[in-house]
Amino acid sequence: MSETSFDLIVIGAGPGGYVAAIRAAQLGMKVACVEKRDALGGTCLNVGCIPSKALLHNSHLYAEAVHEFAGRGIEVGGVKLNLKKLMSNKENIVGDLTQGIEFLFKKNKVDYLQGTGMIEAPGKVTVAQGKRKMLCETKNIIIATGSHSAPLPGVEVDEKQVVTSTGALSLSKVPKHLVVIGGGVIGLELGSVWARFGAKVTVVEFLDRILPTNDGEVSKNFQRILKKQGFEFRLSTKVTGAKKSRGVVTLTVEPAEGGEAETIKADVVLLSIGRVPYTEGLGLDAVGVETDGRGVIQVNAQFQTNVPGIYAIGDCIPGPMLAHKAEDEGVVVAEILAGQSGHIDYDAIPGIVYTWPEVASVGRSEEELKAAGQAYKVGKFPFMANSRARCNGDTDGFVKILADAETDAVLGCHIIGADAGNLIQEIVTVIEFGGSAEDVARICHGHPTMTEAVKEAALAVDGRSIHI
């Protein structure tokens, strides 16, 4: 077998791609991973999940120091923001983690091919590195090319005044007024970062509520909390254009259902209306790989496309665009290729918004259960009644558990509150194992912890919550 002949070539080194490559190598395959960036980790590690969480964490600490320390008896004097140093800290974290993936590739003997991958035919991938091209042969191909920010007609991105999430992670100064187009996860997270640093933040959302795919009660309460933090919202509103002049962006907006237009002025606009699969330029049409009108690759239950030997995972196939979903899919495909069996329960994949408070969900929402005609019970418990939340000063939000009215099986859980992203994992496990609300209620939870709110919500499903 030559250096350019492999058992598996993975195109894309984001969370799905690099995990698939490592797992396949662990299972004895000769693996190459192609990545066109000059660093591994994909969007998530380089300009997504990781740098945004670094900024979210540090901006939360800054906001606490400015607004809350004095009330808790901590006197620190004048608090100053050193944005340049804060951005440097973010870049150091990203750099360390990308180098960590390179180490894992070497450890697991995965060949890292830096360049742009194109499928020439089933079993043949060209890797372009500048003017140099290398043709590689392989038994199987996994497409893990991820996604990019969705465009909006009339709004031209320059990553300076009109930015996507990439530009919003690297602003050189705090905007006086940041307008976020889109009330989804990414826009609200990055809006939170700059709001904490002192920016006025206005969210313009086409639909009538933020987080439109989340449980309605959670979205409503979350908007109320963000308003208290200084956010302004323009719901049921569409953006029809953006004009840039020196230091000012003028957005033209109008009611979503039509009406009189008006303008909003900002110094920075964040375009965050969702993401679309990055599948152009891969040669999919030439080899006959089926996609839909948005470029989403169609796969079967084993993640195989309609072309034998070509698989796809992550953001470029149907389903939620989540790094952890892509990782699990990468492991499953690698194990299937090795002759093993793999399984993913898509009802047990958590979704998390890393604002403060956080928002986390798993399973079905009340709206989904009602639409399906499913009989269910609801148990809720507010963090205001949780002793640890009171100690920490993090009393916003609640835990809501939805259970089958007959079997008591947990159908969904929705949490808005401090550290919700960690709290939800207990219910993810319960759903994965087919557990009930009673199972959660009968488990001993440490005291005093935020997790007790999860137990109390499970007790509330049966109407027997203790502390409220």
N, C-alpha and C positions, 0 to 999 in steps of 0.2 A: 504493500500500500504506500503510495507516494505521500509527500507532505501536503499535497492538495487533494487528497482523497480521504473522505470522512464517513463515519456512520451517520452523523447528524450535523447539519449546519443550522444554527439559530440566527435569524436576522433581527437584530435589535438587542441591546444589552441593558434594557430597563429591568424593573423588578421581575416581570414575567420571563424575559429572555435570559438573564444571567442565572436565575434560579433554575430554569429548565436545563441550561447548559451544564451547570454544576451537578444537578441530580442525575442527568444522563451519563455524565462522566463517572459518577459514583457507581453507576450500574454497569460499568465496563465498556461504554461506548467511546469511540474516538470522536471528539466533539470540537467544532469551531464555532465561535460566536463573532458575528460581524456587527460592527458599530461605527456609524459615520461620525459621531462626535469624537472629540479628542480626549474624552473621559468616559468611563463606564458609569452605569447607573441610570441612564435615560433621563427623561423629563423629571421624574420623581426626585431623584437624588440631586440632580444638577440645578434645575430651575422649578422645582415643584414642592413635593411633600417635605423634604428635609430643610431647605433654606427657609421655607415659609414657617415651619415649626420653630426654627431657631429665632426668627423675628417675632413670632407670636409669643414665645416664652419670655424673651427679653423685654418686649414691649409691655407684657403683663407685669413684670417685675418693676419696670419704670412707672407704670400707672399706679401700682400699689404704693410705691415710695412717695409719689407726688400727692396722691389723693387719700390714702388710707393709713399710712404709718402713724401720723400724728394722732389720729383718733384712737389708735391702739396703744398709745403711750411710747411710741418710738420717735425720737426727735433726731433728724438727720441733717438739718440745715438745708441749704439750697441744693436741689437736685438738678443736675445738668445732663443733657443728652449729648453724647459724643457719637453722632451718627456714623462718622467715618470708621471709628473703632468698632462700633456695633456691626457694621457691614463686614469688616475684616474678620470678626469672630465668626460670622455666618460662613464666609468663604473658607476659613480654616476647617470648619466642621465638614463642609462639603468635600474639600480636598482630602481630608483624612479618610472619609468613607469611600470615595472613589478609588483611592489607593488600596483600601481594604479589599475591594472587589478584585482588583488586579492580583492581589496576594492570593485570594481564594481561587482564582483561575489557575495560577501557577501551582498551587497546592493540589488541585484536582486535575491538573494536566489538560486544561481547556485551552485550545489555541485561540488567542485574541487577534482577530483580523480587523485592523482599523481601516475603514473605507466604506463606500456605499455599495450595498448589496443589491443585485438584480437577479431575478430568476430567469435564466435563459431557456430552461426546459426542466421537466421533472428530473431531479437528480443533478442539475447543473446550476451553479450559482457563480456569477461574476462579481468580483470585488474590485471596485475602482478606487485607486489611491492616487489622486491627481491624474496625471496622464498614463500612469501605469495600471494595467488591468491584469487580474489573475483569475483564471477559470478553475473552479473547484468542483470536484465530483462528490456526491453524497448519496447515501441510501434514502435519507429523509430530510425534510426541511421544516422548520418551525418558523412561522412569521410572527414576530413579536415587536412590531414597529411602533406601537403606541398610538398617540393622538396629538393633535395640536389645537390651539385656540380657534374657535369658530369665528369666521369673519362676519361683519354686519355691513350691508350695503350703505354707502354714504358716510361710513366712519373709517377713515384711513389711519392705520396704525403706523407710528414712527418710533415707538418704544422710548419716546422722550416726553411728549405732551399727551399723546394718545397711546396708552400702553396695554399690553396683555399682562398676564400674571408674571411673565418673564421680566418685563420692564418695571413692574410694580415692586419687585423684589430688590431692585437696585437703584432706587431713586436717590439722587445726590443731596436732596434737601426735603424737609417735610412740606408737603403741599399746604397752601392756605385753604383751598377747597378742592377736595377730591370727589369727583362724580363717578360712581360705580354703575356701569350698565349691566344689569343682571343681578337678581337677588338669590343666587345659588351659593353653594358652599365656598367656592374660591373667592368670589367677590366679597362675601361677608367676612371671610378670614382676613383677607388683605386690607379690606376696609377697616377692620378692627385694629390691625397693626398701626395704620397711620392715624386713626382716630385717637389712639392712646398717646401718640406722640404730639397731638395737638391739632390735627387737621379737622376741618369741618367735612363731614362725609354725607353725601346724598346718594341714596340708592334709587335707581330708576329701574322698575321691573314691569315687564309687559303683562304678566298675569296679576291676579288680584291678591296674591300673598307671596311672601318670601318662602324659600325652601318648599317649592310647590309639590315635590314628591314625598315630603315628610308627612307625618301625622298632622292633621289640621290643627288640633289643640296645641301641639308643640310649636308649630309655626307661629300661631297667634301669640302665644306667651313669649316666644323668643323675640318677636318684633317689639313687643312691649318693653322687654329688658334692654334691647339695643337702643330704643328711643331714650331710655333713662341714661344710657351711656353717651347720648348726643347725636345719634344717627337721625337723619331725616329720610323719609321714604316717599317716593312717588310711584304708587302702584297703579296697575291698569294703564300704564303709560308706555308709549313706544318712541324710540329715538329714530328720527328720519334723516339726520345729517349732522355733521360736525365740521366747523370751520376753525382753522388754526391761524392765529396771529401771534405776534411776539408776546409770549407769556400768558396768553389767554386762549382757551378753547371754548367756542360757543356752540352748544348743542341745541338742535331744534327738536322739540318733543311735541307730541299731541296725544290725546286720549286714545287708548288701544282700539276702541270701537269707532274712532273717527271724531273729529271736532276741531276746534280752533287751535292752531299751533302757537307755541310760545318758545322762549329761549332760556337756557340755563348756562351761566358762565362759570368756568372752572379753570384752574391752572393746570390740573392733570385729570385726565379721564381714563378710567380702567375699563376696558372692554372685556366682559366676562359673562358671555351668554351661553357657555357650554363648550364642548370640545368635539372634534370630528376625527375619525380614524386617519392615521397617516399611512395611506396605502398607494398613493400615486408614485410613479417611477419605479415600481417593483417588478414591472413586466407581467402583472397579473392577467391583463387582457390577452397577451400573446400566448400564455400557456393555458388560458381558459378557466382560471379560477373565478368562481362566481362571487359577485359582490352585489349589494343593493344600490339604490340610487345615491346613497350618502358615502359609498365606498366601504361599507361594513362587509367584512368577509363572512360568507355563510359557511357554517361548519355543522357536522353532526354531533351526536352525543359523545363521540371520542375525539372531538376537535379536529377531525379530518375534513378538508375541503372536498369539493367534488373531483379534484385531481388526486389520484393515488400518490401517496408519499409526501404530500404537502399539507401541513397542519397550521393552525393559527390559534393564538391565545391573546388575552388581555384586551386592551382598549380597541383593537381593530376588529373584534368580533362582537356579537350582541351581548348585552348585559351591562351592569354597572361598571363605570370606568374607575376602578379602584385598584391600587397597587397590590393589596393583599389578595384580591380576587385573581389577578394576573399571576401572582406567585403560586397560588394553589393550582391553577390551571397548568402552569409550567411543570410542576411536580407530577401531576396526573398524566400529562402527555408523555413525559420521559418514562414513567413507569409502564404505560401502555406499550410504548415502543420496545421496552425490555421484556414484554410478554407477561407483565403483571396486570392487575386491575386497579383502576382508580375511580374515585367518586368525589363529587362536590355537591353538597346540599346548598343550593342557592338561596334557600330560605334562612340559612344560618350564616349569612355573610353580613357583618356589621357595617354600618355607615356612620361616619363621625365627622362633626364640624368642630374644629379646634379653636373656637373662640373662647371667651370666658364670660358666662358659663359655657361649657361644651354642650353639644347636642349629639346624642347617639341613638341609633335605632337598629333593630334587627327584626326580621320577620314581617308580618303584615301590619298595616295601619288600620285604624277604625274604618276609614273610607273604603279601603280595599275589602275588608270583611263584609261591610254593608252591601257593597256592589256585588259580592259573590253570594249574598244571601246566607252567610255563615252566622249561626247563633253563637254569641260569645258573651263572656263576663269581663268586667273591668275592675282592676284594683289599682288605686292610686295612693301615693304617699308624698307629702310635700317635704322638702329639705328644711323648711322652717321648723318642723317638729323633730328634726334629727339633731342629737346633741353634739356630734362632731362638727356638723355644718354650722351650728350656732357658735361653737368655740372658734372656728376658722373664719367666721364672718362671711360664709358662702351659703346663704340661705335661699337664693333664687332657685326656682325650678321645682321639679318633682320627678318621681318615677311612676310610669304607667305600665302595667302588665295586662295583656289581653290573653284570655284563655278560652278554650272550647267550652261551650255551655254544658255539654254532656260529659265529655271525657276529662276535662280540666287540663288537657294538653296545652302548653304554652304556644300561642300562635304568633305573638309579637311582644316587643318591649320597646318603650320610647322613654328616653331619659333626657331631661334638660337640667343641667346642674354642674357643679365643679367636679372635674375628673370623670365625667360621664363616659368618656372613651374607654376607661379602664373598668368602670362599673358594669358596662354592658356585657363584658366578656363572660360573666357568670351565666347570663341568660343565653348567650350564643352556645355555650356548652350544653345547657339544659335542652335547648331546641335540637341540637345535633344528636343528643341521646334520647330524644322523644320524651323528655320529662314533663312534669305537670307543675302547676302553680303550687300545689300542695308539697311537692318535692322541695321547692325553694323555701317554702314556709317552714318546713321541718328541719332545714339545715341550720346548724348553729353558726351565727355570724358574730365576729368579734365586736366587742364594745370598748370604747366608743369609736365607731367607724362610720364612714359614709355608706358602706355596704348594708348597714342595717335598714336603710331606706328601701333597698331592694327586697329584703325579707318582709318588711312591713307592707309593701305593695302587694306581695304575694299573699300575705294574710288577708289583705283587703279584698282580694278576689272572692274570698269566702265570707266577707263582711266581718272579719274578726281582728282587724288591726288593733294593736295594743296601745300605741302612743299617740293616738289622735281620736 
